[in-house]
Amino acid sequence: MPGHLLHGRDDADLASLPRTTASPTPGAGGPRCPAARTDRARKTYGVGAATVVALDDVTVGFAAGGFTAIMGPSGSGKSTLMHCLAGLDTLTSGQAFIGDTDLATLSDRDRTFLRRDRLGFVFQAFNLLPTLTAEENITLPADLAGREVDQAWFQQIVSTLGLTGRLTHRPAQLSGGQQQRTAVARALVSRPEVVFADEPTGALDSKASAELLRFLRSVVDDLSQTVVMVTHDPAAAAYADRVVFLVDGAVVEELTDPTRDSVLETMKRLGS
């Protein structure tokens, strides 16, 4: 099976780990163009004394072909950042880009097309249709858009995710991990520029979580996909190339080549 199991890496001394401060193009393989980025992004809710600042002047980028985890305490703005990057929400000020596309320049209709054609999404809820087979669930977005599925790419994805023998099964006949991998395959089938994963292991047990994270790691390493994942779990973050930490809506620190221990130590130091 393709992929790399990273959670067994030896922990490095925290002080020796390279860090940056919101650089737009970090990554384990050297500088790469960002697949997604924000420039002085600000998001507020409410008005007057009731105003809540969810994002506070955030400039950060996510390298193409990389795996980045976003972490922070509850209310730190991590899901808001992802939603604004993915065109699911809009910024109050500043800019959010997918590649060279400034999302603020798009109409609601064009943002819908961008999400459908250029992005993939994996969430805690599998959102599989119970009456469809795994294969039909995977190809559903392409079918709805009236696009032909690239069969070679489809076979590569399902093989990498270990689903080849499960394609005729309906969701009720799949384990939780298999259902989540089906959701990952659905997110990948359109060859998205970025896969956004919001707490993708939140509904899984530890075994299924580790399995899914290995597969997310493998689609980065073996299929050159870009993955941006919000998580609260240090073990999950250790599968990424890089971890971005938010506190009170601002990026306060980053780690490259993270380990579970280095993430835990950083969270403790930041009071997360």
Contacts in CASP RR format, 6 or more apart in sequence:
PFRMAT RR
TARGET T0000
AUTHOR 0000-0000-0000
METHOD contacts of the structure
MODEL  1
MPGHLLHGRDDADLASLPRTTASPTPGAGGPRCPAARTDRARKTYGVGAA
TVVALDDVTVGFAAGGFTAIMGPSGSGKSTLMHCLAGLDTLTSGQAFIGD
TDLATLSDRDRTFLRRDRLGFVFQAFNLLPTLTAEENITLPADLAGREVD
QAWFQQIVSTLGLTGRLTHRPAQLSGGQQQRTAVARALVSRPEVVFADEP
TGALDSKASAELLRFLRSVVDDLSQTVVMVTHDPAAAAYADRVVFLVDGA
VVEELTDPTRDSVLETMKRLGS
1 160 0 8 1.000
1 162 0 8 1.000
1 218 0 8 1.000
2 160 0 8 1.000
2 218 0 8 1.000
2 221 0 8 1.000
2 222 0 8 1.000
3 160 0 8 1.000
3 214 0 8 1.000
3 215 0 8 1.000
3 217 0 8 1.000
3 218 0 8 1.000
3 221 0 8 1.000
3 222 0 8 1.000
4 214 0 8 1.000
4 217 0 8 1.000
4 218 0 8 1.000
4 221 0 8 1.000
5 214 0 8 1.000
5 217 0 8 1.000
6 217 0 8 1.000
6 238 0 8 1.000
6 239 0 8 1.000
7 210 0 8 1.000
7 213 0 8 1.000
7 235 0 8 1.000
7 238 0 8 1.000
7 239 0 8 1.000
7 260 0 8 1.000
9 238 0 8 1.000
9 259 0 8 1.000
10 259 0 8 1.000
11 259 0 8 1.000
11 260 0 8 1.000
11 261 0 8 1.000
11 262 0 8 1.000
12 257 0 8 1.000
12 259 0 8 1.000
12 262 0 8 1.000
14 261 0 8 1.000
14 262 0 8 1.000
14 265 0 8 1.000
14 266 0 8 1.000
17 255 0 8 1.000
17 256 0 8 1.000
17 257 0 8 1.000
17 258 0 8 1.000
17 262 0 8 1.000
18 256 0 8 1.000
18 257 0 8 1.000
19 253 0 8 1.000
19 254 0 8 1.000
19 255 0 8 1.000
19 256 0 8 1.000
20 26 0 8 1.000
20 254 0 8 1.000
20 256 0 8 1.000
21 251 0 8 1.000
21 253 0 8 1.000
21 254 0 8 1.000
22 58 0 8 1.000
22 59 0 8 1.000
22 60 0 8 1.000
22 61 0 8 1.000
22 244 0 8 1.000
22 251 0 8 1.000
22 254 0 8 1.000
23 61 0 8 1.000
23 254 0 8 1.000
24 34 0 8 1.000
24 37 0 8 1.000
24 59 0 8 1.000
24 60 0 8 1.000
24 61 0 8 1.000
25 31 0 8 1.000
25 32 0 8 1.000
25 33 0 8 1.000
25 34 0 8 1.000
25 61 0 8 1.000
25 63 0 8 1.000
26 63 0 8 1.000
26 242 0 8 1.000
26 254 0 8 1.000
26 256 0 8 1.000
27 63 0 8 1.000
27 66 0 8 1.000
27 241 0 8 1.000
27 242 0 8 1.000
27 256 0 8 1.000
28 66 0 8 1.000
28 241 0 8 1.000
28 242 0 8 1.000
28 256 0 8 1.000
28 257 0 8 1.000
29 241 0 8 1.000
31 63 0 8 1.000
32 63 0 8 1.000
32 64 0 8 1.000
32 65 0 8 1.000
32 66 0 8 1.000
33 63 0 8 1.000
33 64 0 8 1.000
33 99 0 8 1.000
34 61 0 8 1.000
34 62 0 8 1.000
34 63 0 8 1.000
34 64 0 8 1.000
34 97 0 8 1.000
34 99 0 8 1.000
35 62 0 8 1.000
35 63 0 8 1.000
35 64 0 8 1.000
35 65 0 8 1.000
35 98 0 8 1.000
35 99 0 8 1.000
35 193 0 8 1.000
35 194 0 8 1.000
35 226 0 8 1.000
36 61 0 8 1.000
36 62 0 8 1.000
36 85 0 8 1.000
36 96 0 8 1.000
36 97 0 8 1.000
36 98 0 8 1.000
36 99 0 8 1.000
36 193 0 8 1.000
36 194 0 8 1.000
36 226 0 8 1.000
36 228 0 8 1.000
37 59 0 8 1.000
37 60 0 8 1.000
37 61 0 8 1.000
37 62 0 8 1.000
37 96 0 8 1.000
37 97 0 8 1.000
37 99 0 8 1.000
38 55 0 8 1.000
38 58 0 8 1.000
38 59 0 8 1.000
38 60 0 8 1.000
38 61 0 8 1.000
38 81 0 8 1.000
38 84 0 8 1.000
38 85 0 8 1.000
38 91 0 8 1.000
38 94 0 8 1.000
38 95 0 8 1.000
38 96 0 8 1.000
38 97 0 8 1.000
39 59 0 8 1.000
39 94 0 8 1.000
39 95 0 8 1.000
39 96 0 8 1.000
39 97 0 8 1.000
40 57 0 8 1.000
40 58 0 8 1.000
40 59 0 8 1.000
40 93 0 8 1.000
40 94 0 8 1.000
40 95 0 8 1.000
41 55 0 8 1.000
41 57 0 8 1.000
41 58 0 8 1.000
41 59 0 8 1.000
41 81 0 8 1.000
41 84 0 8 1.000
41 91 0 8 1.000
41 93 0 8 1.000
41 94 0 8 1.000
41 95 0 8 1.000
41 96 0 8 1.000
42 53 0 8 1.000
42 55 0 8 1.000
42 56 0 8 1.000
42 57 0 8 1.000
42 58 0 8 1.000
42 91 0 8 1.000
42 92 0 8 1.000
42 93 0 8 1.000
42 94 0 8 1.000
43 53 0 8 1.000
43 54 0 8 1.000
43 55 0 8 1.000
43 80 0 8 1.000
43 84 0 8 1.000
43 89 0 8 1.000
43 91 0 8 1.000
43 92 0 8 1.000
44 51 0 8 1.000
44 52 0 8 1.000
44 53 0 8 1.000
44 54 0 8 1.000
44 92 0 8 1.000
45 51 0 8 1.000
45 52 0 8 1.000
45 54 0 8 1.000
46 52 0 8 1.000
53 248 0 8 1.000
53 249 0 8 1.000
54 75 0 8 1.000
54 77 0 8 1.000
54 80 0 8 1.000
54 249 0 8 1.000
55 77 0 8 1.000
55 80 0 8 1.000
55 81 0 8 1.000
55 84 0 8 1.000
55 91 0 8 1.000
55 249 0 8 1.000
55 250 0 8 1.000
56 248 0 8 1.000
56 249 0 8 1.000
56 250 0 8 1.000
57 250 0 8 1.000
58 81 0 8 1.000
58 246 0 8 1.000
58 249 0 8 1.000
58 250 0 8 1.000
58 251 0 8 1.000
59 251 0 8 1.000
60 81 0 8 1.000
60 244 0 8 1.000
60 251 0 8 1.000
62 68 0 8 1.000
62 85 0 8 1.000
62 194 0 8 1.000
62 226 0 8 1.000
62 228 0 8 1.000
63 226 0 8 1.000
63 241 0 8 1.000
63 242 0 8 1.000
64 193 0 8 1.000
64 226 0 8 1.000
65 220 0 8 1.000
65 224 0 8 1.000
65 225 0 8 1.000
65 226 0 8 1.000
66 220 0 8 1.000
66 226 0 8 1.000
66 227 0 8 1.000
66 241 0 8 1.000
66 242 0 8 1.000
67 216 0 8 1.000
67 217 0 8 1.000
67 220 0 8 1.000
67 226 0 8 1.000
67 227 0 8 1.000
67 229 0 8 1.000
67 239 0 8 1.000
67 240 0 8 1.000
67 241 0 8 1.000
67 242 0 8 1.000
68 227 0 8 1.000
68 228 0 8 1.000
68 229 0 8 1.000
68 240 0 8 1.000
68 241 0 8 1.000
68 242 0 8 1.000
68 243 0 8 1.000
68 244 0 8 1.000
69 229 0 8 1.000
69 230 0 8 1.000
69 231 0 8 1.000
69 236 0 8 1.000
69 237 0 8 1.000
69 239 0 8 1.000
69 240 0 8 1.000
69 242 0 8 1.000
69 243 0 8 1.000
69 244 0 8 1.000
69 258 0 8 1.000
70 78 0 8 1.000
70 81 0 8 1.000
70 82 0 8 1.000
70 228 0 8 1.000
70 229 0 8 1.000
70 230 0 8 1.000
70 231 0 8 1.000
70 243 0 8 1.000
70 244 0 8 1.000
70 246 0 8 1.000
71 78 0 8 1.000
71 230 0 8 1.000
71 231 0 8 1.000
71 232 0 8 1.000
71 237 0 8 1.000
71 243 0 8 1.000
71 244 0 8 1.000
71 245 0 8 1.000
71 246 0 8 1.000
71 263 0 8 1.000
71 267 0 8 1.000
71 272 0 8 1.000
72 78 0 8 1.000
72 232 0 8 1.000
72 245 0 8 1.000
72 246 0 8 1.000
72 247 0 8 1.000
72 267 0 8 1.000
72 270 0 8 1.000
72 272 0 8 1.000
73 247 0 8 1.000
73 271 0 8 1.000
73 272 0 8 1.000
75 249 0 8 1.000
76 246 0 8 1.000
76 247 0 8 1.000
76 248 0 8 1.000
76 249 0 8 1.000
76 272 0 8 1.000
77 246 0 8 1.000
77 249 0 8 1.000
78 230 0 8 1.000
78 246 0 8 1.000
79 198 0 8 1.000
79 230 0 8 1.000
80 89 0 8 1.000
80 249 0 8 1.000
81 246 0 8 1.000
81 249 0 8 1.000
82 196 0 8 1.000
82 198 0 8 1.000
82 228 0 8 1.000
82 230 0 8 1.000
83 89 0 8 1.000
84 90 0 8 1.000
84 91 0 8 1.000
84 96 0 8 1.000
84 103 0 8 1.000
85 96 0 8 1.000
85 98 0 8 1.000
85 194 0 8 1.000
85 196 0 8 1.000
85 228 0 8 1.000
86 115 0 8 1.000
86 119 0 8 1.000
86 121 0 8 1.000
86 194 0 8 1.000
86 196 0 8 1.000
87 96 0 8 1.000
87 103 0 8 1.000
87 111 0 8 1.000
87 114 0 8 1.000
87 115 0 8 1.000
88 115 0 8 1.000
90 103 0 8 1.000
90 104 0 8 1.000
91 104 0 8 1.000
94 104 0 8 1.000
95 102 0 8 1.000
95 103 0 8 1.000
95 104 0 8 1.000
96 102 0 8 1.000
96 103 0 8 1.000
96 104 0 8 1.000
97 103 0 8 1.000
98 114 0 8 1.000
98 118 0 8 1.000
98 119 0 8 1.000
98 193 0 8 1.000
98 194 0 8 1.000
99 193 0 8 1.000
101 114 0 8 1.000
103 111 0 8 1.000
103 114 0 8 1.000
106 114 0 8 1.000
115 121 0 8 1.000
116 141 0 8 1.000
116 145 0 8 1.000
116 190 0 8 1.000
117 145 0 8 1.000
117 190 0 8 1.000
118 192 0 8 1.000
118 193 0 8 1.000
118 194 0 8 1.000
119 192 0 8 1.000
119 193 0 8 1.000
119 194 0 8 1.000
119 195 0 8 1.000
119 196 0 8 1.000
120 187 0 8 1.000
120 188 0 8 1.000
120 190 0 8 1.000
120 192 0 8 1.000
120 194 0 8 1.000
120 195 0 8 1.000
120 196 0 8 1.000
121 187 0 8 1.000
121 195 0 8 1.000
121 196 0 8 1.000
121 197 0 8 1.000
121 198 0 8 1.000
122 180 0 8 1.000
122 183 0 8 1.000
122 184 0 8 1.000
122 187 0 8 1.000
122 195 0 8 1.000
122 196 0 8 1.000
122 197 0 8 1.000
122 198 0 8 1.000
122 200 0 8 1.000
123 183 0 8 1.000
123 197 0 8 1.000
123 198 0 8 1.000
123 199 0 8 1.000
123 200 0 8 1.000
124 198 0 8 1.000
124 199 0 8 1.000
124 200 0 8 1.000
124 202 0 8 1.000
124 203 0 8 1.000
125 203 0 8 1.000
126 171 0 8 1.000
126 176 0 8 1.000
126 179 0 8 1.000
126 180 0 8 1.000
126 182 0 8 1.000
126 183 0 8 1.000
126 203 0 8 1.000
127 183 0 8 1.000
128 134 0 8 1.000
128 137 0 8 1.000
128 171 0 8 1.000
128 179 0 8 1.000
128 182 0 8 1.000
128 183 0 8 1.000
129 136 0 8 1.000
129 137 0 8 1.000
129 140 0 8 1.000
129 171 0 8 1.000
130 170 0 8 1.000
130 171 0 8 1.000
130 172 0 8 1.000
131 170 0 8 1.000
132 140 0 8 1.000
132 170 0 8 1.000
132 171 0 8 1.000
133 167 0 8 1.000
133 168 0 8 1.000
133 169 0 8 1.000
133 170 0 8 1.000
134 163 0 8 1.000
134 166 0 8 1.000
134 167 0 8 1.000
134 168 0 8 1.000
134 169 0 8 1.000
134 170 0 8 1.000
134 171 0 8 1.000
134 174 0 8 1.000
134 178 0 8 1.000
134 182 0 8 1.000
134 185 0 8 1.000
135 167 0 8 1.000
135 168 0 8 1.000
136 143 0 8 1.000
137 171 0 8 1.000
137 182 0 8 1.000
137 183 0 8 1.000
137 186 0 8 1.000
138 154 0 8 1.000
138 157 0 8 1.000
138 158 0 8 1.000
138 167 0 8 1.000
138 182 0 8 1.000
138 185 0 8 1.000
138 186 0 8 1.000
138 189 0 8 1.000
139 149 0 8 1.000
139 154 0 8 1.000
139 186 0 8 1.000
139 189 0 8 1.000
140 186 0 8 1.000
141 186 0 8 1.000
141 189 0 8 1.000
141 190 0 8 1.000
142 148 0 8 1.000
142 149 0 8 1.000
142 189 0 8 1.000
142 190 0 8 1.000
143 149 0 8 1.000
147 190 0 8 1.000
149 189 0 8 1.000
150 191 0 8 1.000
153 189 0 8 1.000
153 191 0 8 1.000
154 189 0 8 1.000
155 164 0 8 1.000
156 223 0 8 1.000
157 185 0 8 1.000
157 188 0 8 1.000
157 189 0 8 1.000
157 219 0 8 1.000
157 223 0 8 1.000
158 164 0 8 1.000
158 167 0 8 1.000
158 185 0 8 1.000
160 215 0 8 1.000
160 218 0 8 1.000
160 219 0 8 1.000
160 222 0 8 1.000
160 223 0 8 1.000
161 181 0 8 1.000
161 184 0 8 1.000
161 185 0 8 1.000
161 215 0 8 1.000
161 219 0 8 1.000
162 181 0 8 1.000
163 178 0 8 1.000
163 181 0 8 1.000
163 182 0 8 1.000
163 185 0 8 1.000
166 174 0 8 1.000
166 178 0 8 1.000
166 182 0 8 1.000
169 178 0 8 1.000
171 179 0 8 1.000
171 182 0 8 1.000
174 182 0 8 1.000
175 208 0 8 1.000
176 204 0 8 1.000
176 208 0 8 1.000
177 204 0 8 1.000
177 208 0 8 1.000
177 211 0 8 1.000
177 212 0 8 1.000
180 200 0 8 1.000
180 203 0 8 1.000
180 204 0 8 1.000
180 208 0 8 1.000
180 212 0 8 1.000
181 211 0 8 1.000
181 212 0 8 1.000
181 215 0 8 1.000
184 195 0 8 1.000
184 200 0 8 1.000
184 212 0 8 1.000
184 215 0 8 1.000
184 216 0 8 1.000
184 219 0 8 1.000
187 195 0 8 1.000
188 195 0 8 1.000
188 219 0 8 1.000
188 223 0 8 1.000
188 225 0 8 1.000
192 225 0 8 1.000
193 226 0 8 1.000
194 226 0 8 1.000
194 227 0 8 1.000
194 228 0 8 1.000
195 216 0 8 1.000
195 219 0 8 1.000
195 225 0 8 1.000
195 226 0 8 1.000
195 227 0 8 1.000
195 228 0 8 1.000
196 228 0 8 1.000
196 229 0 8 1.000
197 216 0 8 1.000
197 227 0 8 1.000
197 228 0 8 1.000
197 229 0 8 1.000
197 230 0 8 1.000
198 229 0 8 1.000
198 230 0 8 1.000
199 230 0 8 1.000
199 231 0 8 1.000
199 232 0 8 1.000
200 212 0 8 1.000
200 216 0 8 1.000
200 229 0 8 1.000
200 231 0 8 1.000
201 208 0 8 1.000
201 209 0 8 1.000
201 212 0 8 1.000
201 213 0 8 1.000
201 231 0 8 1.000
201 233 0 8 1.000
201 236 0 8 1.000
202 209 0 8 1.000
204 212 0 8 1.000
209 233 0 8 1.000
209 235 0 8 1.000
209 236 0 8 1.000
210 235 0 8 1.000
213 236 0 8 1.000
213 239 0 8 1.000
214 239 0 8 1.000
216 227 0 8 1.000
216 229 0 8 1.000
216 239 0 8 1.000
217 239 0 8 1.000
219 225 0 8 1.000
219 227 0 8 1.000
220 226 0 8 1.000
220 227 0 8 1.000
220 241 0 8 1.000
227 240 0 8 1.000
229 236 0 8 1.000
229 240 0 8 1.000
231 237 0 8 1.000
234 260 0 8 1.000
234 263 0 8 1.000
234 264 0 8 1.000
234 267 0 8 1.000
235 260 0 8 1.000
237 243 0 8 1.000
237 258 0 8 1.000
237 260 0 8 1.000
237 263 0 8 1.000
238 258 0 8 1.000
238 259 0 8 1.000
238 260 0 8 1.000
238 263 0 8 1.000
240 258 0 8 1.000
241 256 0 8 1.000
241 257 0 8 1.000
242 254 0 8 1.000
242 255 0 8 1.000
242 256 0 8 1.000
242 257 0 8 1.000
242 258 0 8 1.000
243 254 0 8 1.000
243 255 0 8 1.000
243 258 0 8 1.000
243 263 0 8 1.000
243 266 0 8 1.000
244 251 0 8 1.000
244 254 0 8 1.000
245 251 0 8 1.000
245 252 0 8 1.000
245 253 0 8 1.000
245 254 0 8 1.000
245 255 0 8 1.000
245 266 0 8 1.000
245 267 0 8 1.000
245 270 0 8 1.000
245 272 0 8 1.000
246 252 0 8 1.000
247 270 0 8 1.000
247 271 0 8 1.000
247 272 0 8 1.000
252 270 0 8 1.000
253 266 0 8 1.000
253 270 0 8 1.000
255 262 0 8 1.000
255 263 0 8 1.000
255 266 0 8 1.000
266 272 0 8 1.000
END
